[in-house]
Amino acid sequence: MPIQNYGVIRGQVVRYTPGSPQSPHFIMILTDNHNTAYQVDVNVLSRDGSEVLYYANDNFQNDMTQNLLSLTPGFTALKNNANSGALDYLRETLFETSAMVPLPIDGPSQNDLDAFIGTIVSSAQTNNASVFAFGQYFHDGSRSAAQDRKENLPTQGIHDIHMNQGNSSPYEKDNGTYQDGGLLVYFPNDQRWVATFLAFQTQAFQTDNQGNPTGPSWADQHGGEITE
């Protein structure tokens, strides 16, 4: 069945914390026009220890961005269909999924996912950019990232900011179409979009109308999972 409460949070960055192998989520805090805070959890390492797949574009041009700037800051629920503004890596022309590559959580210089996302988020904060985080909304404060770090984090926010289809057991219950995650940032000074899309090596990039895999996982296609 699809994930619950799919949608997008629009806000501006007020603070952020990189992930770690012990707590593999990059956490950023966004606020809306009423200073309501939202926690955004971005996976920078898979639960099985393998590197996360990513695709990024620092000058993202796509028709889907036209409606984003009209969204009210805060959370907007999106229906699981092609006309709602929902993301689907496999059914929309967002990017070429074949261009996704694994990146470690940490590594030399900027060649790691934590530093890569940190650079984008830091620039967003400095330049008063709008961040759009697509995924599953939560409002109970029980996210694992908050529990792992025992931080004073907002009780609402968004996670599953990655592809949400093509999963095999035990995550197949989360499969669905038009419910993929993503992170888009709009820089108003130069009217430029930066987009980052994430997936796991265990996911398949061929799915049926329910989002269930109909082909091999990325890892199987590439000779096994790549780990740190």
N, C-alpha and C positions, 0 to 999 in steps of 0.2 A: 504494500500500500504506500502511497506517497507520504512524504514527510508532512508534518502538520505545521500550520501557521507560516507558510512560505511567503516571503516578501522581501522588501528592501528598506533599509534604514538610511536616511540622508542626514548628515550632520557634519560638524567641524571638529577636528582633532583638538583635544585639550591635554591629553597625555597618552603615553604608550609604554609598554614593557616588552622587550624581546622574549622569545621563547627559550627553552633549554631542553636537552634530552630528558630531563626529569619532568618537565611540564611543557610539552611540545606545542604550545599555542603562543603566537604573537598576539598580545592583547592591546587594543587601543580603546580609548574612551572618547566617544563622540557626544556632542550636545546639540540640541535643536534651538530654535529661536526663543524658547521659554526656559532655557538652561536645564532642561531635563537631560539626564545623562544616560547613555547606552553603552554597554560593553560589547565589543566586537572581538570574537575569537577566530583567529586565522591559523589553521593547521600548518605547521612548518616541519612536521615529521609525522609519519604514519605510526599508528599504534603498534605495528609489527616491527618498527625500527627502520623501515625502508624510506628512502628519500621520496619526497613529494614531487610529482610532475608539475611543471608550470609552463605557462606561455605568457609573455608580457609584450606590451606595445606602448611606447611612450608618446605616440602620436596616433591614438586610436580613432579611426573614422568609420562610423557605422550609423545607419539611420536610427537605430534603437536609442541613441543618446539624445535625439531631438525632444523626447518627452520627459527625460529625466529632470531637467532643470525646472519643469513646471510642478514637480512633486513638492508637497509641503514637507519641511524638515520634520524628522521623526520617522515612525514606522508606517509603511504603506503595504497592506496585504495585496498579494497578486494571485490571480487565478491561474490554474495550471493549463493555460492554453496559449496559442500563438499570438493572440491579440491583446493580452493583458500587460505586456512588457516583461513577462517572465523570460528567464534565460534557458536555452537548451543548446548545449555544445554541439549536439549531433543533428539537430533539425533546423538550425539557423546558421546564417553565414557570418558568425562572429569572428572566427579564425580557423586556421587549419589545425585540426587536432594532431595531425602527424608532426607538427612543429613542437609539440610539448616534449620537454626533456626533464630528467630528474635533476634535482639540485639539493645538496646536503643542507642540513639545518645550520651548520657553521663550517667555516673554512677560511682559507687565506683571502685577505682583502675583502672585496665585495662579492666574491664568488661563493656566496651562500644565501639561502632563502631568508634567514633572519635579517641579515644586513641589507639585502635587496629590498624587502618590504619596509624595513626601517628607514631607508633613504627616501622612499616615496612618501611615507607617512610624515617624516620630519619635514620634508619640503611642503607637504600639504598644510601642516600646522603653521609653518613660517609664512606661507603665501595666502593664508586664509581661503584655502581651497575647499570645495565641497566633496565629501566622501560619500559614495553610494556602495553599501555593503549588502549583497544579495545572499539569502540563505534562510535558515529556520529561526523564527523569532521565539524568544523565551522570556518569561516574566516572573520566574520564581526564585531567581538568585541561586539556583543549585547547579550551575555549570561547573564541570570538573575543573576548568582552569582556575576558577575562583577558589574552589575547595583545595586544590593542590597547593596554591600559593598562599592561602589564608589572607588574601588581600581584601581591603575594603572596596569592593567593586559594586557597580550598580546592580539592582535586582532584575533588570531587564536588558535585553540586547539581542544579538543575533550570532549564530554559529552555523556550521555546515557550509562554510564559504568555499565550496569545492563542487565538483561534479557529483550529482546525487542520482545517478543511474548506473547500470552496468555492474552493480555489486553482486557478488556471490555470497553464500552463507559465511558468517552470520549476519551480514548487513543487507541482505536482499530485501528485508522488510522496508527499507528506506527508498527503494527504487521507485522512480516515477519519471514522467516526461514533463518538460517545461517547469523545472524546479531546481535548476542548477545554480550554484553559488558563483560569486565573482566579486571583484573589488575594482570599482571605477572611481577615478578622481578627476574632478574638473578644476583646472587652474584658470581663473578668470582673467588674469593679467595678459596671457597670450591665447586665451580661448582654446585651450588644449586639453585633450582627454588622455589620461594614462589608464590602461586596463591591465589587470592581472587575473588569470584564470588558472585554477588548480585542480588536480585530480590525483588519484592514488594508482600505483602500479598494479594493484590487484583488480582494478576496474576494467571492464571491456568497453570498447568504443564502437560496438555494434549492439544495438538493443531493439527490443520489440516495442509495441505501442504502450506497454506497461513499464517500460524502462528496464526490463530484465535482460540479461546478457544473451546474445545470440551468436557470439563469437568468442575467441580467446581473450584473456586479459592482456593488458599491455605487457606485463612481465613475461607471460608465456610467449608472446610474439617476439620479445627481445632477449630471450635466453635466460630468464630468471630475474628476480628482484635485485635492484641495485641498492646497497646499504652504505652507510657511512664508512 
